[in-house]
Amino acid sequence: DINLNSPNKGLLSDAMTDVPVDSAAAARTSAPEGLTLAEEEELRSELAKVEEEIGTLRQVLAAKERHCGELKRKLGLTPLDGLKQNLSKSWHDVQVSNAYVKTSEKLGEWNDKVTQSDFYKKTQETLSQAGQKTSAALSNVEKQNQMKAMDRGSYSIRHSISMPAMRNSATFKSFEDRVGTIKSRVVGSRENSTEGLHSPSGAGDKPPQDNAPF
């Protein structure tokens, strides 16, 4: 047993740090059960090769990306064009995915069920009848407005036609003659009164004085 309170505690730890540790042996002790040493070595060798290939592929990918950027720059393509292309490709991938296809099929089934239900058919018939009634009401209003416009037009035509006929009637001519007679009398009386004002009374009875010198 090791006494942790021993004064040689520090010396013991220093001695332990100087002992070399075999990493391979430590790794072998942590290997999964059921593997032989040969199988473990083979798997570790394969893992190292795969990691090396991954590093090489990363370098190749970085070089390809740089070359792709140079080609886009020469063609005048902007990052926005690349973003649009990526979005278009992503949307295409979504459309061909199984989840999208199944969702579209399910929505189509629900649509068929709704359109074939009695409630949907009754609602559609009610809306159709309401639309027909509204169209009929608007048509009646339009016809009434047209009839009113035709009545106003016929009245104006009758009025324009009846005025000359009324002027040529005997009653209108008799009334026009009476008005003309009254007008001539009024004008004549005004002229007589104007002449009386301009000529002084008794001026014609006195002889003119002879102002000849002696």
Backbone as a ProteinNet text record, in pm:
[ID]
protein_1_A
[PRIMARY]
DINLNSPNKGLLSDAMTDVPVDSAAAARTSAPEGLTLAEEEELRSELAKVEEEIGTLRQVLAAKERHCGELKRKLGLTPLDGLKQNLSKSWHDVQVSNAYVKTSEKLGEWNDKVTQSDFYKKTQETLSQAGQKTSAALSNVEKQNQMKAMDRGSYSIRHSISMPAMRNSATFKSFEDRVGTIKSRVVGSRENSTEGLHSPSGAGDKPPQDNAPF
[TERTIARY]
83.4	0	86.4	34.9	108	50.2	131.8	90	102.5	-13.2	-11.9	46.8	48.8	104.5	253	315.4	456.5	541.2	652.8	741.2	806.9	807.9	866.9	764.7	652.3	544.7	591.8	666.4	713.4	816	901.7	1002.6	939.5	832.2	763.3	701.8	642.7	582.1	687.2	803.5	909.3	964	975.2	1023.7	926.8	800.7	699.2	699	729	731.4	847.8	952.5	1068.3	1050.1	944.3	922.7	864.8	923.4	868.1	738.4	647.9	515.9	505.4	470	450.7	308.7	294.8	162.1	89	159.9	96.3	39.9	116.1	66.8	-54.2	-50.9	-166.3	-287.8	-264.8	-376.6	-430.9	-339.6	-385.5	-469.1	-437.2	-515.4	-656.4	-676.1	-808.3	-882.3	-831.5	-895.6	-1023.7	-1122.2	-1247.2	-1221.4	-1309.6	-1297.3	-1337.1	-1284.6	-1317.8	-1226.3	-1123.4	-1030.1	-893.6	-833.2	-697.2	-600.4	-476.4	-376.3	-355.6	-361.9	-344.1	-458.8	-580.7	-696.3	-688.8	-646	-635.2	-532.6	-418	-315.2	-363.8	-437.1	-489.9	-588.9	-675.3	-774.1	-705.8	-603.5	-533.9	-458.8	-405	-337.5	-437	-553.5	-656.4	-707.3	-722.5	-767.2	-668.1	-538.2	-436.6	-442.6	-462.7	-473	-594.9	-708.9	-830.3	-812.3	-751.4	-727.6	-634.1	-534.5	-443.6	-517.2	-604.8	-683.2	-776.4	-834	-922.2	-844	-723.9	-641.3	-607.7	-574.1	-544.2	-665.7	-782.3	-905.2	-938.5	-911.4	-935.6	-846.2	-723.7	-633.7	-679.4	-720.5	-769.7	-895.7	-985.5	-1109	-1079.8	-985.7	-950.1	-895.1	-810.5	-756.2	-867	-960.9	-1073.3	-1160.3	-1183	-1264.4	-1195.8	-1063.2	-992.1	-1001.8	-986.2	-996.5	-1138.1	-1238.7	-1378.1	-1402.4	-1347.2	-1362.7	-1298.2	-1182	-1116.9	-1198.9	-1257	-1339.7	-1463.8	-1526.7	-1644.8	-1608.1	-1493.3	-1450.9	-1426.2	-1366.1	-1342.2	-1473	-1572.7	-1703.1	-1792.7	-1752.4	-1833.1	-1946	-1937.2	-2042.2	-2015.1	-2121.7	-2110.3	-2151.3	-2118.3	-2165.3	-2317.1	-2387.7	-2533.2	-2584	-2518.4	-2557	-2536.2	-2424.9	-2402	-2505.5	-2547.2	-2650.2	-2782.3	-2818.5	-2941.4	-2935.5	-2820.4	-2806.7	-2818.9	-2758.1	-2766.9	-2910.1	-2981.4	-3120.6	-3207.2	-3182.1	-3259.9	-3233.7	-3109.4	-3075.8	-3136.8	-3133.6	-3191.3	-3342.3	-3409.9	-3553.8	-3586	-3502.2	-3522.1	-3503.8	-3406.2	-3384.3	-3503	-3560.8	-3677.5	-3795.9	-3814.6	-3928.9	-3919.8	-3800	-3785.1	-3765.4	-3767.7	-3749.5	-3876	-3859.3	-3972.2	-4073.9	-4024.4	-4116.1	-4205.6	-4147.8	-4227.3	-4330.1	-4287.8	-4379.6	-4494.9	-4463.5	-4568.8	-4664.1	-4608.5	-4693.3	-4785.1	-4732.2	-4815.2	-4927.5	-4894.2	-4997.1	-5103.9	-5062	-5158.7	-5249.8	-5191.1	-5273.3	-5371.1	-5327.4	-5418.4	-5534	-5506.4	-5614.3	-5712.4	-5660.4	-5749.7	-5835.4	-5774.6	-5849.8	-5963.1	-5935.4	-6039.8	-6153	-6116.3	-6218.4	-6305	-6242.2	-6317.7	-6411.5	-6360.2	-6442.7	-6556.2	-6540.8	-6645.1	-6742.1	-6720.9	-6809.2	-6939.8	-7046.4	-7177.4	-7174.4	-7102.5	-7095.1	-7034.6	-6927.1	-6862.9	-6957.1	-7029.3	-7121.7	-7235.2	-7290.3	-7398.5	-7349.9	-7230.3	-7174.5	-7151.8	-7102.1	-7079	-7210.5	-7315.4	-7445.5	-7502.5	-7487.8	-7538.6	-7468.1	-7336.7	-7261.3	-7298.5	-7323.8	-7362.3	-7498.6	-7594.3	-7725.6	-7718.2	-7637.8	-7623.1	-7562.6	-7465.1	-7405.5	-7505.7	-7590	-7691.4	-7794	-7836.6	-7932.3	-7871.1	-7746.7	-7680.4	-7669.5	-7634.9	-7625.3	-7760.9	-7868.3	-8002.4	-8043.6	-8013	-8048.4	-7974.2	-7846.1	-7769.1	-7821.3	-7863.8	-7918.5	-8049.9	-8135.6	-8261	-8235.9	-8141.1	-8108.7	-8059.3	-7976.6	-7925.7	-8037.8	-8132.1	-8245.1	-8332.2	-8356.9	-8436.5	-8369.3	-8238.4	-8167.3	-8177.1	-8168.8	-8181.7	-8322.8	-8426.1	-8562.8	-8584.4	-8528.7	-8540.6	-8472.5	-8354.2	-8283.9	-8362.8	-8425.3	-8507	-8629.9	-8692.6	-8809.4	-8771.2	-8656.3	-8613.2	-8584.4	-8524.7	-8496.3	-8623.6	-8722.7	-8847.9	-8924.4	-8915.2	-8984.3	-8923.5	-8791.8	-8727.6	-8760.5	-8770.5	-8805.4	-8948.9	-9041.5	-9181.4	-9193.9	-9117.7	-9123.3	-9074	-8963.6	-8909.6	-9002.6	-9074.2	-9166.5	-9293.7	-9342.1	-9469.7	-9459.4	-9342.7	-9330.8	-9365.1	-9309.8	-9352.4	-9500.3	-9556.3	-9699	-9783	-9737.4	-9814	-9804.2	-9689.2	-9674.5	-9760.1	-9783.1	-9864.6	-10014.8	-10053.1	-10195	-10264.3	-10401.1	-10479.1	-10479.7	-10484	-10486.3	-10358.2	-10243.2	-10115.3	-10105	-10151.7	-10144.2	-10234.8	-10356.8	-10447.1	-10385.3	-10321.7	-10256.6	-10138.5	-10066	-9952.2	-9999.8	-10114.7	-10168.3	-10211.6	-10275.6	-10318.1	-10199	-10095.6	-9976.6	-9915.7	-9914	-9859.5	-9943	-10076	-10162.1	-10137.9	-10131.1	-10106.2	-9970.9	-9871.5	-9738	-9737.3	-9811	-9813.1	-9883.9	-9988.7	-10058.2	-9969	-9899.8	-9811.7	-9701.3	-9644.1	-9537.5	-9591	-9713	-9770.3	-9799.8	-9852.4	-9880.4	-9752	-9645.5	-9517.2	-9465.4	-9480.5	-9433.2	-9513.7	-9647.7	-9729.5	-9692.2	-9669.6	-9633.4	-9497.5	-9407.8	-9274.2	-9283.8	-9368.9	-9385.1	-9447.8	-9542.1	-9604.5	-9507.4	-9412.3	-9313.2	-9218.1	-9184.8	-9087.7	-9153	-9284.7	-9349.9	-9419.9	-9380.7	-9446.4	-9586.9	-9674.8	-9816.3	-9832	-9917	-9948	-9840.6	-9742.9	-9632.8	-9675.3	-9773.9	-9812.1	-9912.1	-9976.6	-10076.6	-10013.7	-9894.5	-9831.5	-9750.2	-9767.8	-9687.1	-9545.8	-9451.6	-9313.4	-9292.8	-9214.9	-9187.1	-9090.3	-9117	-9030.7	-8923.1	-8806.3	-8695.4	-8613	-8674.9	-8598.8	-8577.8	-8466.7	-8440.7	-8517.5	-8551.4	-8619.3	-8532
-119.6	0	124	231.4	357.4	451.1	503.1	598.4	737	804.1	938	1041	1010.7	1105.1	1081.9	991.6	960.7	1077.9	1108.5	1218.6	1192.5	1065.9	1030.5	1036	1105.9	1113.1	1182.2	1291.2	1363.1	1286.2	1214.6	1134.6	1023.9	968.4	860.8	909.3	1026.3	1080.1	1115.7	1167.9	1200.5	1075.7	971	846.2	789	807.4	754.3	831.1	960.8	1039.3	1001.9	946.5	907.9	774.3	701.3	569.5	587.6	533	547.9	470.5	533.9	474.3	431.9	310.6	258.6	292.4	391.9	435.4	323.9	244.2	134.2	32.9	7.9	-87.3	-31.1	102.2	162.7	159	182.1	177.8	37.4	-61.4	-199	-240.8	-184.3	-220.4	-162.9	-46.8	13.2	-33.9	-131.9	-182.1	-255.9	-256.4	-328.5	-476.7	-535	-678.7	-755.1	-868.7	-953.3	-934.5	-844.5	-822.1	-877.9	-939.5	-986.3	-873.1	-890.4	-787.4	-762.4	-865.7	-850	-769.2	-800.9	-725.7	-580	-556.8	-418.2	-341.3	-401.8	-336.3	-306.5	-401.5	-380.8	-264.4	-259.1	-149.8	-15	-12	114.1	158.2	66.6	101.6	156.6	90.6	138.9	276.6	300.7	431.8	540.8	510.4	608.9	640.8	539.7	563.2	649.4	619.1	696.6	842.1	866	1003.8	1074.8	1003.3	1064.5	1098.3	1008.6	1035.9	1155.9	1166.7	1280.7	1411.1	1412	1531.7	1566.7	1462.9	1487.6	1541.4	1483.4	1530.1	1673.7	1710.9	1848.3	1944.5	1906.9	1991.9	2003.2	1888.1	1890.6	1975.2	1961.9	2040.3	2189.4	2228.9	2370	2423.3	2342.6	2383.9	2396.2	2302.1	2308.3	2431.1	2463.8	2581.1	2709.8	2716.5	2834.5	2844.7	2733.3	2733.3	2771	2722.6	2756.8	2906.2	2964.2	3107.7	3189.8	3147.2	3218.5	3212	3095.3	3081.7	3170.5	3174.4	3260.8	3407	3444.5	3583.9	3622	3530.7	3558.5	3566.3	3485.2	3487.1	3601	3673	3784.5	3742.8	3621.7	3574.3	3625	3677	3732.6	3628.4	3651.5	3559.8	3548.2	3655.9	3650	3546.8	3537.4	3435.4	3295.5	3279.2	3149.1	3116.2	3220	3197.8	3158.5	3225.2	3189.8	3046.9	3010.2	2874.5	2771.1	2803	2710.3	2698.7	2811.5	2808.1	2729	2749.2	2674.5	2524.5	2489.9	2348.2	2291	2372.2	2324.6	2304	2397.4	2382.6	2260.6	2235.8	2116.2	1990.1	1993.1	1876.9	1855.6	1967	1955.2	1895.5	1939.5	1891.9	1743.6	1693.9	1552.3	1465.8	1527.9	1449.8	1370.7	1264.4	1177.4	1249.7	1332.8	1403.9	1499.3	1572.2	1665.6	1592.1	1482.7	1405.3	1349.1	1296.7	1241.9	1352.2	1467.4	1578.7	1624.9	1633.2	1673.5	1572.9	1446.1	1343.6	1352.2	1376.1	1386.7	1508.4	1622	1741.1	1717.2	1644.1	1611.7	1525.6	1429.4	1345.8	1428.4	1519.3	1604.9	1694.2	1745.2	1831.1	1753.5	1631.1	1548.4	1520.7	1492.7	1465.1	1588.3	1705.5	1828.3	1861.2	1853.6	1890.3	1791.4	1668.2	1567.8	1559.6	1639.4	1635	1708.3	1671.7	1735.2	1881.3	1912.3	2050.8	2142	2094.9	2176.2	2197.2	2091	2104	2200	2192.3	2283.4	2427	2447.4	2582.5	2637.5	2554.2	2597.8	2631.2	2552.4	2582	2712.1	2734.2	2858.4	2979.5	2971.8	3083.5	3105.8	2998.6	3013.1	3081	3040.3	3103.3	3250.6	3281.1	3420.6	3503.9	3447.2	3518.9	3542.4	3442.9	3460.3	3566.8	3567.9	3669.6	3809.3	3820.6	3951.1	3998.4	3907.9	3945.2	3987.7	3916.8	3953.1	4089.8	4117.9	4247.6	4359.8	4341.3	4443.8	4462.9	4353.7	4365.1	4443.5	4420.7	4495.2	4643.2	4675.5	4816.6	4882.6	4811.6	4867.7	4889.3	4795.5	4811.7	4930.7	4946.6	5059.9	5192.1	5199.2	5322	5349.6	5245.3	5264.1	5310.9	5255.2	5297.7	5443.5	5485.4	5625.5	5717.5	5676.2	5758	5766.7	5657.2	5659.3	5747.2	5744.1	5829.8	5976.8	6011.7	6151.8	6194.2	6104.6	6138.9	6155.4	6067.7	6078.6	6204.1	6243	6365.7	6488	6492.2	6607.5	6611.3	6495	6491.9	6539.2	6490.2	6534.6	6683.6	6733.6	6875.9	6959.8	6915.8	6991.1	6984.1	6873	6860.1	6940.1	6946.2	7012	7163.7	7224.4	7370.2	7435.3	7389.2	7451.7	7433.5	7317.7	7296.2	7391.5	7419.8	7510.8	7653.4	7691.5	7826.7	7848	7745.4	7757.1	7743.7	7717.8	7703.7	7839.4	7838.2	7963.7	8033.7	7960.3	8021.6	8098	8039.3	8106.9	8231.6	8223.7	8340.4	8452	8418.9	8520.9	8588	8509.1	8564.6	8653.8	8612.9	8692.1	8823.7	8822	8946.4	9042.6	8990.5	9077.7	9143.1	9065	9121.8	9228.8	9208.7	9308.6	9435.6	9426.2	9543.8	9625.3	9556.4	9627.3	9695.8	9631.4	9689.4	9814.9	9813.3	9929.2	10046.6	10019.2	10126.6	10190.9	10109.4	10163.7	10247.2	10202.7	10277.3	10407.9	10406.1	10527.9	10631.1	10588.9	10684.2	10746.1	10671.7	10726.7	10830.8	10809.6	10906.4	11036.7	11029.9	11150.7	11233.7	11166.9	11240.7	11306.1	11248	11306.3	11429.4	11433.7	11550.1	11667.2	11635.7	11743.2	11811.3	11742.4	11802.5	11892.8	11867.6	11947.7	12074.9	12083.3	12204.2	12280.6	12413.4	12491.7	12532	12538.9	12574.2	12720.4	12753.9	12890.2	12955.2	12889.5	12951.7	12987.4	12918.9	12945.7	13059.5	13107.4	13214.3	13351.6	13372.8	13504.6	13524.4	13642.6	13670.6	13703.9	13679.6	13713	13863.5	13915.3	14058.8	14100.8	14222.5	14276.1	14359.3	14312.8	14382.4	14464.5	14508.1	14588.2	14728.1	14789.9	14927.7	15030.2	15145.4	15251.3	15310.5
0	0	0	-58	-65.2	37.7	121.4	223.3	165.5	150.3	91.9	185.5	313	410.2	433.2	357.9	375	330.4	397.8	354.4	220.7	176.1	45.9	-67	-39.2	-138	-265	-254.8	-372.8	-449.8	-377.8	-445.7	-526.3	-475.4	-545.6	-675.7	-671.3	-793.3	-895.3	-848.4	-944.2	-1009.3	-932	-989	-1088.1	-1064.6	-1157.8	-1287.8	-1286.6	-1410.3	-1498.5	-1437.7	-1518.4	-1586.5	-1553.2	-1613.2	-1751.4	-1855.8	-1991.1	-2006	-2082.1	-2103.1	-2247.4	-2269.2	-2404.1	-2449.2	-2543.1	-2588.4	-2660.1	-2735.5	-2807.3	-2710.9	-2604.8	-2505.4	-2433.6	-2403.3	-2337.3	-2427.8	-2558.8	-2652.6	-2665.3	-2660.3	-2673.4	-2554.2	-2440.8	-2323.6	-2332.3	-2408	-2420.8	-2544.6	-2616	-2736.7	-2700.8	-2793.8	-2765.7	-2747.8	-2675.9	-2653.7	-2779.7	-2799.6	-2913.2	-3030.8	-3021	-3130.6	-3092.3	-3188.5	-3166.8	-3194.1	-3156.1	-3179.2	-3327.8	-3408.9	-3553.8	-3613.8	-3570	-3620.8	-3578.3	-3456.7	-3409.6	-3489.7	-3515.8	-3593.7	-3734.9	-3792.7	-3928.4	-3932.4	-3832.6	-3828.2	-3807.3	-3721.5	-3699.2	-3825.7	-3897.5	-4022.1	-4124.7	-4132.3	-4225.7	-4185.3	-4054.3	-4006.1	-4043.4	-4031.9	-4067.9	-4216.9	-4300.3	-4444.3	-4479	-4413.8	-4441.3	-4400.2	-4284.5	-4240.7	-4337.4	-4386.4	-4484.6	-4613.6	-4658.5	-4778.5	-4758.1	-4638.5	-4610	-4618.6	-4563.2	-4572.9	-4716.5	-4796	-4936.9	-5011.3	-4983.8	-5050.5	-5010.9	-4885.8	-4844.1	-4920	-4941.1	-5017.3	-5162.9	-5219.8	-5357.8	-5368.4	-5269.5	-5270.7	-5260.4	-5175.4	-5163.9	-5295.2	-5361.4	-5491.1	-5595	-5594.6	-5688.9	-5663.2	-5538	-5505	-5551.5	-5534.4	-5583.1	-5734.6	-5802.5	-5948.3	-5992.5	-5921.3	-5953.2	-5935	-5827.2	-5806	-5915.1	-5962.9	-6072.3	-6200.4	-6229.5	-6349.5	-6341.2	-6223.5	-6206.8	-6221.5	-6168.8	-6180.3	-6325	-6403	-6544.1	-6622.2	-6582.4	-6650.7	-6603.8	-6502.3	-6452.5	-6362	-6308.5	-6217.5	-6077.3	-6013.9	-5879.7	-5776.4	-5651.1	-5545.8	-5539.4	-5579.5	-5579.4	-5679.1	-5794.4	-5892.1	-5835.9	-5765	-5703	-5597.6	-5522	-5420.6	-5485.1	-5594.6	-5665.4	-5717.1	-5770.4	-5822.6	-5710.7	-5596.7	-5483.4	-5432	-5427.3	-5382	-5478.6	-5608.9	-5708.8	-5696.3	-5676	-5661.3	-5533.7	-5425.7	-5299.7	-5313.1	-5383	-5402.2	-5488.1	-5588	-5670.6	-5587	-5500.2	-5413.2	-5319.4	-5273.9	-5185.6	-5260.6	-5385.7	-5463.9	-5496.4	-5513	-5547.3	-5423.8	-5306.7	-5184.1	-5152.8	-5078.9	-5045.1	-4956.6	-4864.2	-4774.2	-4851.7	-4948.6	-5027.5	-5112.3	-5174.2	-5258.8	-5175.7	-5058.5	-4973.1	-4925.8	-4891	-4847.2	-4960	-5081.5	-5196.3	-5220.7	-5211.4	-5229.3	-5120.9	-4997.7	-4888.3	-4907.1	-4949.1	-4974.4	-5088.7	-5190.6	-5300.1	-5254.1	-5166.6	-5112.4	-5029.9	-4946.9	-4866.8	-4956.3	-5063.1	-5154.7	-5220.7	-5260.2	-5321.4	-5222.1	-5097.8	-4997.1	-4970.8	-4965.8	-4938.4	-5053.1	-5176.6	-5292.2	-5316.4	-5270.6	-5287.8	-5170.2	-5067.7	-4951.4	-4980.2	-4908.3	-4925.8	-4883.7	-4776.2	-4728.6	-4834.1	-4899.8	-5004.2	-5121.9	-5161	-5273.5	-5243.1	-5118.8	-5081.9	-5078	-5024.1	-5019.2	-5159.4	-5249	-5385.9	-5455.9	-5433.1	-5493.1	-5438.3	-5307.3	-5247.3	-5304.6	-5316.4	-5373.5	-5519.2	-5592.9	-5732.8	-5745.3	-5661.3	-5664	-5624.5	-5524.6	-5482.9	-5595.3	-5667	-5778.8	-5891.4	-5919	-6023.1	-5985.5	-5857.4	-5812.7	-5821.3	-5782.8	-5789.7	-5933.7	-6024.7	-6165.6	-6220.8	-6181.7	-6227.9	-6175.2	-6048.2	-5990.6	-6061.1	-6087	-6158.3	-6299.9	-6365.2	-6500.2	-6499.6	-6398.2	-6389	-6366.1	-6280.5	-6255.8	-6383.6	-6458.4	-6582.9	-6683.4	-6691.1	-6783	-6742.8	-6612.2	-6566.1	-6600.3	-6582.9	-6618.2	-6767.8	-6849.3	-6993.5	-7030.7	-6964.7	-6992.2	-6954.4	-6838.8	-6798.1	-6898	-6944.7	-7042.6	-7172.9	-7214.1	-7335.9	-7317.9	-7198	-7173	-7178.8	-7119.8	-7124.7	-7268	-7346.1	-7484.7	-7566.6	-7544.6	-7620.4	-7581.1	-7450.8	-7407.7	-7476.3	-7480.9	-7545.4	-7693.9	-7757.3	-7899.7	-7920.2	-7834.5	-7846.4	-7821.6	-7725.4	-7694.5	-7811.9	-7873.9	-7987.5	-8107.7	-8121.4	-8233.7	-8209.9	-8084.4	-8055.2	-8055.3	-8033.8	-8029.4	-8163	-8276.4	-8404.2	-8432.2	-8399.2	-8424	-8341	-8214.9	-8130.6	-8182	-8236.5	-8288.5	-8412.9	-8489.2	-8610.5	-8583.1	-8458.6	-8428	-8426.9	-8445.1	-8450.5	-8315.7	-8208.5	-8075	-8047.7	-8083.3	-8058.9	-8145.8	-8272.6	-8360	-8309.3	-8261.5	-8207.1	-8085.3	-7997.8	-7879.3	-7919.9	-8022.7	-8068.4	-8128.9	-8202.3	-8259.4	-8149.1	-8046.5	-7936.2	-7866.7	-7846.3	-7783.6	-7872	-8003.6	-8093.9	-8093.9	-8085.5	-8082.5	-7956.3	-7843.8	-7717	-7720.4	-7776.8	-7783.4	-7869.5	-7985.6	-8074.2	-8006.3	-7929.2	-7859	-7753.2	-7680.5	-7575.9	-7637.4	-7745.5	-7811.1	-7868.4	-7925.7	-7981.9	-7875.4	-7761.5	-7654.1	-7600.4	-7597.2	-7550.8	-7648.1	-7777	-7876.1	-7867.6	-7848.9	-7838.5	-7717.4	-7606	-7484	-7498.7	-7572.3	-7592.3	-7680	-7782.7	-7869.9	-7794.2	-7702	-7625.2	-7533.2	-7484.6	-7394.5	-7470.2	-7592.7	-7669.2	-7723.7	-7751.8	-7808.8	-7697.6	-7660.7	-7552.4	-7592.4	-7492.3	-7517.6	-7553.9	-7658.8	-7701.2	-7781.1	-7821.3	-7895.3	-8036.6	-8094.1	-8232.4	-8245.5	-8135.6	-8145.3	-8153.6	-8099.1	-8099.1	-8225.5	-8293.7	-8412.4	-8372.2	-8456.1	-8423.8	-8425.4	-8332	-8322.7	-8429	-8481	-8582.4	-8516.4	-8519	-8453.5	-8552	-8665.6	-8763.1	-8709.9	-8726.8	-8678.4	-8760	-8700	-8767.7	-8876.1
[MASK]
++++++++++++++++++++++++++++++++++++++++++++++++++++++++++++++++++++++++++++++++++++++++++++++++++++++++++++++++++++++++++++++++++++++++++++++++++++++++++++++++++++++++++++++++++++++++++++++++++++++++++++++++++++++

